[in-house]
Amino acid sequence: MGTLQLGIYPLFYDDITDRDYLMKHIYPDMERNYYWSTDFSPSYYIAQAKAGFIAVTDIYQGEELLLPEIQYSYAILHFEDLHISKKVQKLLRRKHLQLTIDTSLEKIAEAVRNYHQNCWLTPKYLQILIQTTQIREDFQPIAAYIEENGKAVAGEIGYIIGDTYTSLT
């Protein structure tokens, strides 16, 4: 990769829903990967996610911005290749753990915000995720958490598009 131009660029709904624009201007551009938007609508959020962006939020000059990022590479876990060490297997057998996956995002979002200072998972961002559940598209936000003896000890928020899960937290 050559010299990177640091910056953050506007990204509009028409950009992320235009396949030709994505293929010609966004995906091949290895110098730009950070974008911003003031569009906090569920339809924008779903469109940017389906286009391959992963968004967080930040405040700039008093205004909350959605910050979609198209990453230069992605980590993909193929479950048939999953390796769990003997040490972890032993720990999992010893503990009384229960995995829960549901669409109740609020509980996990609150725990994430309480744990991390200056968290990008703002109330406005959470509301977008909740609102996406009302749009009937191939998009589903979920919360997953592990409980030990009835107490949540770990949690995760993400979304499913088709057969792909994207981790946000």
Kinemage of the C-alpha trace (Angstrom):
@kinemage 1
@onewidth
@group {chain A} dominant
@subgroup {mainchain}
@vectorlist {calphas} color= white
{ca met a 1} P 0.000 0.000 0.000
{ca gly a 2} L 1.309 3.457 -0.857
{ca thr a 3} L 1.062 6.597 1.189
{ca leu a 4} L -2.233 6.659 3.037
{ca gln a 5} L -4.289 9.802 3.058
{ca leu a 6} L -5.729 10.200 6.501
{ca gly a 7} L -9.210 11.556 6.598
{ca ile a 8} L -12.825 10.827 7.060
{ca tyr a 9} L -15.281 11.243 4.234
{ca pro a 10} L -19.038 11.720 3.920
{ca leu a 11} L -21.032 8.652 2.944
{ca phe a 12} L -24.587 9.045 1.722
{ca tyr a 13} L -27.447 6.573 1.375
{ca asp a 14} L -27.309 6.819 -2.420
{ca asp a 15} L -23.589 5.878 -2.293
{ca ile a 16} L -24.094 2.691 -0.297
{ca thr a 17} L -27.120 1.518 -2.254
{ca asp a 18} L -25.500 2.056 -5.669
{ca arg a 19} L -23.605 -1.163 -6.473
{ca asp a 20} L -21.691 0.469 -9.345
{ca tyr a 21} L -20.540 3.322 -7.109
{ca leu a 22} L -19.375 0.879 -4.427
{ca met a 23} L -17.498 -1.254 -6.976
{ca lys a 24} L -15.806 1.699 -8.700
{ca his a 25} L -15.158 4.146 -5.851
{ca ile a 26} L -15.376 2.538 -2.411
{ca tyr a 27} L -14.156 -1.070 -2.519
{ca pro a 28} L -11.037 -0.596 -4.671
{ca asp a 29} L -9.899 2.538 -2.776
{ca met a 30} L -7.231 1.237 -0.406
{ca glu a 31} L -6.435 4.753 0.817
{ca arg a 32} L -9.846 5.614 2.252
{ca asn a 33} L -11.763 3.469 4.674
{ca tyr a 34} L -13.305 5.850 7.221
{ca tyr a 35} L -16.544 7.658 6.500
{ca trp a 36} L -19.124 9.722 8.387
{ca ser a 37} L -22.843 10.281 8.231
{ca thr a 38} L -25.519 12.140 10.146
{ca asp a 39} L -28.128 9.659 8.909
{ca phe a 40} L -29.221 7.596 11.915
{ca ser a 41} L -32.156 5.976 10.131
{ca pro a 42} L -32.592 2.206 10.314
{ca ser a 43} L -32.643 1.971 6.504
{ca tyr a 44} L -29.247 3.736 6.256
{ca tyr a 45} L -27.788 1.535 8.973
{ca ile a 46} L -28.936 -1.677 7.279
{ca ala a 47} L -27.699 -0.472 3.869
{ca gln a 48} L -24.233 0.392 5.180
{ca ala a 49} L -24.017 -2.958 6.981
{ca lys a 50} L -25.083 -4.878 3.867
{ca ala a 51} L -22.462 -2.958 1.866
{ca gly a 52} L -19.804 -4.288 4.255
{ca phe a 53} L -19.274 -1.322 6.567
{ca ile a 54} L -19.015 -1.638 10.336
{ca ala a 55} L -20.105 1.535 12.103
{ca val a 56} L -19.395 3.164 15.446
{ca thr a 57} L -20.256 6.658 16.675
{ca asp a 58} L -18.400 9.713 17.874
{ca ile a 59} L -19.126 13.343 18.680
{ca tyr a 60} L -17.730 16.112 16.468
{ca gln a 61} L -18.418 19.760 17.286
{ca gly a 62} L -21.348 18.745 19.472
{ca glu a 63} L -22.993 16.527 16.838
{ca glu a 64} L -23.138 12.752 17.063
{ca leu a 65} L -21.920 11.104 13.881
{ca leu a 66} L -22.262 7.575 12.576
{ca leu a 67} L -18.812 6.410 11.440
{ca pro a 68} L -19.024 3.562 8.914
{ca glu a 69} L -15.683 1.882 8.224
{ca ile a 70} L -14.936 -0.369 5.293
{ca gln a 71} L -12.080 -2.472 6.609
{ca tyr a 72} L -9.080 -3.468 4.519
{ca ser a 73} L -9.466 -7.049 5.712
{ca tyr a 74} L -11.904 -9.055 7.770
{ca ala a 75} L -11.501 -11.947 10.165
{ca ile a 76} L -13.732 -14.870 9.304
{ca leu a 77} L -14.284 -17.845 11.567
{ca his a 78} L -15.269 -21.064 9.862
{ca phe a 79} L -16.733 -23.210 12.619
{ca glu a 80} L -15.485 -26.431 11.024
{ca asp a 81} L -11.950 -25.074 11.674
{ca leu a 82} L -12.652 -23.998 15.265
{ca his a 83} L -10.118 -25.272 17.786
{ca ile a 84} L -10.868 -25.170 21.508
{ca ser a 85} L -7.848 -25.908 23.669
{ca lys a 86} L -7.983 -28.663 26.304
{ca lys a 87} L -7.547 -26.027 29.021
{ca val a 88} L -10.621 -24.103 27.802
{ca gln a 89} L -12.640 -27.319 27.361
{ca lys a 90} L -11.872 -28.264 30.973
{ca leu a 91} L -12.915 -24.802 32.187
{ca leu a 92} L -16.169 -24.972 30.219
{ca arg a 93} L -17.029 -28.388 31.698
{ca arg a 94} L -16.283 -27.235 35.247
{ca lys a 95} L -18.295 -24.033 35.183
{ca his a 96} L -22.086 -23.860 35.054
{ca leu a 97} L -22.380 -21.664 31.995
{ca gln a 98} L -25.386 -20.948 29.838
{ca leu a 99} L -25.313 -19.179 26.478
{ca thr a 100} L -28.360 -17.082 25.607
{ca ile a 101} L -28.989 -15.488 22.223
{ca asp a 102} L -31.913 -13.125 21.824
{ca thr a 103} L -32.984 -9.758 20.465
{ca ser a 104} L -33.131 -7.916 23.811
{ca leu a 105} L -30.226 -5.562 23.241
{ca glu a 106} L -30.772 -3.099 26.094
{ca lys a 107} L -29.393 -5.236 28.941
{ca ile a 108} L -26.139 -6.062 27.159
{ca ala a 109} L -25.755 -2.522 25.764
{ca glu a 110} L -26.045 -1.089 29.279
{ca ala a 111} L -23.426 -3.515 30.576
{ca val a 112} L -21.077 -2.662 27.684
{ca arg a 113} L -21.481 1.085 28.300
{ca asn a 114} L -20.922 0.633 32.048
{ca tyr a 115} L -17.767 -1.395 31.440
{ca his a 116} L -16.178 0.804 28.750
{ca gln a 117} L -15.633 4.526 29.238
{ca asn a 118} L -16.220 6.730 26.174
{ca cys a 119} L -18.142 3.916 24.522
{ca trp a 120} L -19.255 4.236 20.897
{ca leu a 121} L -22.418 2.243 21.725
{ca thr a 122} L -24.432 5.359 22.535
{ca pro a 123} L -28.166 5.439 23.289
{ca lys a 124} L -28.734 6.845 19.766
{ca tyr a 125} L -26.789 3.945 18.198
{ca leu a 126} L -28.707 1.426 20.284
{ca gln a 127} L -31.982 2.962 19.101
{ca ile a 128} L -30.966 2.434 15.466
{ca leu a 129} L -30.325 -1.239 16.153
{ca ile a 130} L -33.655 -1.598 17.938
{ca gln a 131} L -35.477 0.202 15.110
{ca thr a 132} L -33.961 -2.129 12.505
{ca thr a 133} L -36.019 -4.974 13.971
{ca gln a 134} L -39.125 -3.248 12.573
{ca ile a 135} L -37.785 -3.365 9.003
{ca arg a 136} L -38.386 -6.731 7.389
{ca glu a 137} L -35.118 -7.286 5.583
{ca asp a 138} L -32.419 -9.914 5.764
{ca phe a 139} L -30.949 -8.197 8.847
{ca gln a 140} L -31.298 -9.130 12.504
{ca pro a 141} L -29.538 -7.497 15.457
{ca ile a 142} L -28.869 -9.881 18.331
{ca ala a 143} L -27.461 -9.977 21.821
{ca ala a 144} L -25.549 -12.987 23.052
{ca tyr a 145} L -24.453 -13.445 26.625
{ca ile a 146} L -23.022 -16.061 28.923
{ca glu a 147} L -24.417 -16.540 32.391
{ca glu a 148} L -22.682 -18.320 35.225
{ca asn a 149} L -25.060 -19.439 37.956
{ca gly a 150} L -27.700 -17.008 36.673
{ca lys a 151} L -25.401 -13.945 36.474
{ca ala a 152} L -24.289 -12.490 33.126
{ca val a 153} L -20.481 -12.659 32.951
{ca ala a 154} L -19.899 -11.833 29.264
{ca gly a 155} L -21.929 -10.288 26.481
{ca glu a 156} L -21.892 -9.361 22.839
{ca ile a 157} L -24.024 -7.349 20.418
{ca gly a 158} L -23.929 -7.881 16.690
{ca tyr a 159} L -26.107 -8.594 13.706
{ca ile a 160} L -26.853 -11.339 11.246
{ca ile a 161} L -27.131 -10.733 7.506
{ca gly a 162} L -27.957 -13.948 5.684
{ca asp a 163} L -25.528 -16.578 6.988
{ca thr a 164} L -22.988 -14.041 8.300
{ca tyr a 165} L -22.696 -12.757 11.850
{ca thr a 166} L -20.917 -9.447 12.430
{ca ser a 167} L -19.620 -8.733 15.912
{ca leu a 168} L -19.959 -5.144 17.090
{ca thr a 169} L -18.781 -5.365 20.664
